[in-house]
Amino acid sequence: CSGNIEPVAEVCGDSLDNDCDGVVDNGCVVNPDSCSDTDGGVVSGVKGTVSGYKNNTAYSYDDSCLTNSTLREYSCSGTSSTYSSYNCANNVTMGCSLGACI
């Protein structure tokens, strides 16, 4: 911060010393990449939610029915979320309802 550059409020994540105090991105909260799954992984019979942070941005995804027989099942892979489509045809009623195979 010299010359015509005036101090301004810190802008988190831009790798600059916006407030001219000699510290880059100070005062910024950094959330490490993370993932948690309320149903404990790939569990087709239980509706779950994965949530966490990716690149300091919060996310949350619910298991959901894509069709009356296809489930989108979210789970964690390390600190990242992932999902797969699951055919509920192997279950007793062969259906998907409210984010779970029934």
Secondary structure, 3 states (H helix, E strand, C coil): CCCCCCCCCCCCCCCCCCCCCCCCCCCCCCCCCEEEECCCCCCCCCCCEEEEEECCEEEEEECEECCCCEEEEEEEECCEEEEEEEEHHHCCCCCEECCEEC
